[in-house]
């Protein structure tokens, strides 16, 4: 059985609409299991498009990770909040 784990996203700055690859890269750095194990998927962050291919993070925006249920109990990585991205003054998303 697959489960979707949903985590709130907080930001005062917009991110690129095309943030999928950068989000996956940031999650892979922060959570080894995202990159090293099969069966894990990352949904794009939803928000409000504000023009110039930028997305404003909203109070309802989340990071959603789909993972097999049996991996939840052994993954302590999901318990610690992490900063995955930092805002930039151009249209691309940069990572810490």
Phi, psi and omega in degrees: 000136178264142176237145173260118175264128185242130182233137180294151178242133179236130177196144174263353181246156178282157174239165179293142175299326181268057186263359187306309181296317181292324176296313179299317179297316179295318178294322179296323177291319184281327183233101183307323185294337180296320183269328189273343183244146175281159175091004179252131180234151179239123177277150176293153176286133176264149179191199181254123177289131185242010179101164182053034179059034179246151183236124177274127176289132182248167179302335181265003180289142181218159165261128182239126180241126176263128183214153175297142184304321184293345179274346184297310184298330184266356182259105177278346182302327186286352184272346186252120177298144181223151172266116186261334182216159175233147181292155175227166182267006174242188187275359179262160178259129178248156185239154176297000000 
